[in-house]
Amino acid sequence: MGLNTNTRVPSSGRIAIFGTTSGIAREVSRAFVREGHDLVLIGRSAEALRAEAADLEVRGNRPVPVCVWDLLDRQHHAERFAELVSNTELSGVFFAAGVLYPEKDLENDGDLTRHLFDMNLTETIVVLNLFAHHLQRQGGGFLSVLSSVAGDRGRAANKTYGASKAGLTAYLEGLRAAMQGTGVRVQTVKPGPVRTPMTDGYKGPAILLAEPEAVARDIVRGIRSGKAVVYTPGFWRLVMAIIRALPESLARKVPG
Ligand SMILES: NC(=O)c1ccc[n+]([C@@H]2O[C@H](COP(=O)([O-])OP(=O)(O)OC[C@H]3O[C@@H](n4cnc5c(N)ncnc54)[C@H](OP(=O)(O)O)[C@@H]3O)[C@@H](O)[C@H]2O)c1
């Protein structure tokens, strides 16, 4: 698989966007299309996929195929995947599907907690394994996956969501090690709060709420340069290094 001289994104094949309708993925898709990449869009609603594809086809003046795939439809992962790769050569995957619920709701609802872990961890790992092994067989490509700064340290306000992202971050680190030398590059993306439907009702400081366009630029730049871990906005790398270094007795006192 060829690489452009100035980018680590393979020059042939389509980039699969899993969770196309996510506020962050939408901007990442637009940025890829601006750079002339071909995409295939994956999501659970055929209607929403068609709308996104129509918009990107106008922007990029090239066809954008779609694939209906519900991350919780575990019986059909192998089938959906086989259909996708039988029609499409992939150069990489950007994975954005995920959920966040208020901690209070999760504390009082075991089914909601199981649903969050199924989405953010269990089924995500099952599906990422399919893509990773496929790219490995193919001889290369990238997997860029949205985890979160919330996975870097346990906090009272989002301990359950944070635990799901901590698990995903650990899995991605292991996958990166497993894929070493195969040509498959695995990237962990750790955004702070981003203005998307997921953060409707965000009550933190406005200055910390990043715009999805800026986050998308960081992600695409990170994929291009082959970065293993992308914090976005970039200041979160330093902030989280400090927060991770705090003893638990002090970390507990950090507001939020
Ligand atoms: N926004 C933030 O502040 C922030 C910060 C750090 C990390 N993140 C992470 O970034 C990722 C994207 O976040 P976002 O803010 O862009 O989220 P968002 O706008 O709420 O989008 C969530 C995405 O997940 C998809 N999804 C939900 N259930 C699904 C299912 N069963 N099968 C397939 N797709 C499903 C949604 O599809 P539908 O349109 O069909 O519902 C949507 O595309 C998530 O993993 C999130 O945890 C977000």
The ligand as a Gaussian input file, in Angstrom:
#p B3LYP/6-31G(d) Opt

LIG

0 1
 N      -17.938000      15.755000      22.900000
 C      -17.017000      15.648000      23.844000
 O      -16.871000      16.517000      24.716000
 C      -16.084000      14.459000      23.862000
 C      -14.936000      14.568000      24.664000
 C      -14.079000      13.465000      24.725000
 C      -14.350000      12.318000      24.011000
 N      -15.494000      12.242000      23.262000
 C      -15.756000      10.987000      22.576000
 O      -15.804000      11.214000      21.185000
 C      -16.737000      10.325000      20.574000
 C      -17.715000      11.140000      19.741000
 O      -18.270000      12.118000      20.570000
 P      -19.241000      13.268000      20.027000
 O      -19.264000      14.331000      21.032000
 O      -18.895000      13.567000      18.606000
 O      -20.613000      12.452000      20.130000
 P      -22.049000      12.635000      19.518000
 O      -22.118000      13.831000      18.637000
 O      -23.005000      12.482000      20.643000
 O      -22.102000      11.319000      18.590000
 C      -22.114000      10.024000      19.101000
 C      -22.054000       9.084000      17.924000
 O      -22.210000       7.733000      18.389000
 C      -23.138000       7.100000      17.518000
 N      -23.843000       5.968000      18.115000
 C      -24.580000       5.954000      19.247000
 N      -25.101000       4.715000      19.411000
 C      -24.679000       3.970000      18.357000
 C      -24.864000       2.620000      17.954000
 N      -25.602000       1.772000      18.685000
 N      -24.278000       2.181000      16.814000
 C      -23.513000       3.008000      16.063000
 N      -23.298000       4.303000      16.379000
 C      -23.881000       4.764000      17.518000
 C      -24.147000       8.201000      17.214000
 O      -24.968000       7.819000      16.134000
 P      -26.514000       8.317000      16.052000
 O      -26.450000       9.663000      15.359000
 O      -27.164000       7.269000      15.228000
 O      -27.036000       8.419000      17.451000
 C      -23.163000       9.320000      16.891000
 O      -22.637000       9.172000      15.598000
 C      -17.372000       9.517000      21.707000
 O      -16.691000       8.298000      21.859000
 C      -17.107000      10.391000      22.919000
 O      -17.061000       9.629000      24.111000
 C      -16.355000      13.289000      23.166000

